[in-house]
Amino acid sequence: MRKTVAFAALCVTVCAASPAFAQGVKLKTTPFPDGTGSIGIAPGWHLESAYNGGVGCSEPGGAVVILKLPYTILRPESSVAQLPASATAPMAQAGDLIGALRSVLEKTNGKLGTVRGRKLGNLPSGAPTYLLHYQFKQNGRDYTAIGYFAPLDYGADQPMWQLYSSAVAAPTPQFTKQLPAMLAMWKSWRPNGKKPREGSASAVFDEILKNRKASYDEIQKKFREQ
C-alpha cells in the first residue's frame, strides 16, 4: 500500500514535467538474489544490492534508485547518543524527517540543500508520510532527488527510531534525462513479502541481526534488574 500511494503521488507531481515517461522505458525484470522480490532494470543500469524486499540500483553516471531503505536515527537526548561510538551515527529528534535526512547526508560526506515536499497521509500507526523533492551535495557533486519518507518510532523509551525511505536521485545535470527510467524502475518494483531464501546473504544478515537483538535485550534486562 505504501509503495502504491507513494508512486501515484510521485507521478502526479513530476510526470507532467517529464514527457518521455509516457513513451515507456524498456525494462528487464530481475529477481532479487534473496528471493524477496524483483525489479525491472533499465538499459545501462544494474542491481547493486537487495535485502528483504528492498533494492538498490545504479548506473555509471551516478544516478540511483534506492527503495525500502530504513535508516537508524539516534535520539540526541538518549544516553546512547552520548557515547563516543555514536559520533558517526545520524541523530535527530523522533519524527524530524528533514533533520534526519540532513544528518544522514552529513555522516556520509554530504550536505542537504533545498527541500520541498507535501504530506501524503498517515500510516496505520498514525505516523505521517511525505513526498520530498530535494537537492543535496555528495562528494562534491550536486544531486537532485525525489523520495517517499516516513518515521518509524520504537517508542520514547528507546534510544533510536527509523527513517523509512524510497527515493530516486541523479546528478542534477542528468536528473531530467534519467527521471523516466528511474520512475519506470520504481513502478516495476515488486517486493513479495517472503523471507530471504535460506543460505542467501540476506538470510545470514538476518541471523546476525537476530543475535545482536538478543544480546541487546539481555543487556537491557540486566540493567533493569539492577
Residue pairs with C-beta under 8 A, 6 or more apart in sequence:
2 123
2 129
2 148
2 150
3 67
3 166
3 189
3 191
5 120
5 121
5 129
6 120
6 129
6 131
6 148
6 166
7 186
7 187
9 120
9 131
9 148
10 131
10 146
10 148
10 183
10 186
11 21
11 183
13 131
13 133
13 146
14 133
14 146
14 179
14 183
15 21
15 22
15 183
17 176
18 176
18 179
18 180
18 183
20 179
20 180
21 179
21 180
21 183
21 184
23 180
24 184
25 42
25 180
25 181
25 184
25 185
26 42
26 43
27 40
27 41
27 42
27 184
27 185
27 188
28 40
28 41
29 38
29 39
29 40
29 41
29 188
30 38
30 39
30 40
30 41
30 47
31 37
31 38
32 38
32 39
32 47
32 50
32 53
32 55
33 50
33 197
33 200
33 201
33 202
34 50
34 51
34 52
34 196
34 197
34 200
34 201
34 202
34 203
35 194
35 196
35 197
35 200
36 50
36 51
36 52
36 53
36 191
36 192
36 193
36 194
36 195
36 196
36 197
36 202
37 50
37 53
37 55
37 189
37 190
37 191
37 192
37 194
38 188
38 189
38 190
38 192
39 47
39 55
39 57
39 65
39 67
39 185
39 188
39 189
39 190
40 184
40 185
40 188
41 47
41 57
41 185
42 59
42 181
42 184
42 185
44 59
44 60
45 57
45 58
45 59
45 65
45 181
45 185
46 57
46 58
46 59
47 55
47 56
47 57
48 56
48 57
48 58
48 64
49 55
49 56
50 56
50 202
51 196
51 201
51 202
51 205
52 68
52 196
52 202
52 206
53 68
53 191
53 192
53 193
54 67
54 68
54 69
54 191
55 65
55 66
55 67
55 68
55 189
56 64
56 65
56 66
56 67
56 69
57 64
57 65
57 66
57 185
58 64
58 65
59 178
59 181
61 170
61 171
61 174
61 178
62 141
62 143
62 170
62 171
62 174
63 168
63 169
63 170
63 171
63 174
63 175
63 178
63 181
63 182
64 168
64 169
64 170
65 168
65 182
65 185
65 186
66 165
66 166
66 167
66 168
66 169
67 166
67 167
67 186
67 189
68 164
68 166
68 191
69 164
69 165
69 166
69 167
70 152
70 162
70 163
70 164
70 165
71 90
71 100
71 104
71 162
71 163
71 165
72 89
72 90
72 160
72 161
72 162
73 89
73 90
73 91
73 92
73 94
73 100
73 103
73 104
73 160
73 161
73 162
73 163
74 80
74 81
74 86
74 89
74 90
74 91
74 159
74 160
75 81
75 91
75 93
75 94
75 158
75 159
75 160
75 161
76 91
76 92
76 93
78 158
78 159
78 160
79 159
80 86
80 159
80 160
81 89
81 91
81 159
88 107
89 107
90 100
90 103
90 104
90 106
90 107
91 103
92 99
92 100
92 102
92 103
93 99
94 151
94 153
94 156
94 161
95 127
95 128
95 151
95 153
95 161
97 130
97 132
97 149
97 150
97 151
97 163
98 112
98 115
100 151
100 163
101 112
101 115
101 132
101 134
101 149
101 163
101 165
102 112
104 110
104 163
105 111
105 112
105 136
105 138
106 112
108 138
109 138
109 139
110 136
110 137
110 138
110 139
111 136
111 137
112 134
112 135
112 136
113 134
113 135
113 136
113 137
113 142
114 134
114 135
115 132
115 133
115 134
115 135
116 132
116 133
116 134
117 130
117 131
117 132
117 133
117 134
118 130
118 131
119 128
119 129
119 130
120 129
120 130
120 131
120 148
121 128
121 129
122 128
122 129
123 129
123 150
125 152
125 153
127 150
127 151
127 152
127 153
128 150
128 151
129 148
129 149
129 150
130 148
130 149
130 150
131 146
131 147
131 148
131 149
132 145
132 146
132 147
132 148
132 149
133 144
133 145
133 146
134 144
134 145
134 146
134 147
135 142
135 143
135 144
135 145
135 172
136 142
136 143
136 145
136 169
137 143
141 171
142 171
142 172
142 173
143 169
143 170
143 171
143 172
143 175
144 169
144 170
144 171
144 172
144 175
145 167
145 168
145 169
145 170
146 167
146 168
146 169
147 165
147 166
147 167
147 168
147 169
148 165
148 166
148 167
149 163
149 164
149 165
149 167
150 163
150 164
151 161
151 162
151 163
151 164
152 161
152 162
152 163
152 164
153 161
153 162
154 160
154 161
154 162
166 186
168 179
168 182
168 183
168 185
168 186
169 175
170 177
170 178
170 179
170 182
195 203
196 202
196 203
196 206
197 203
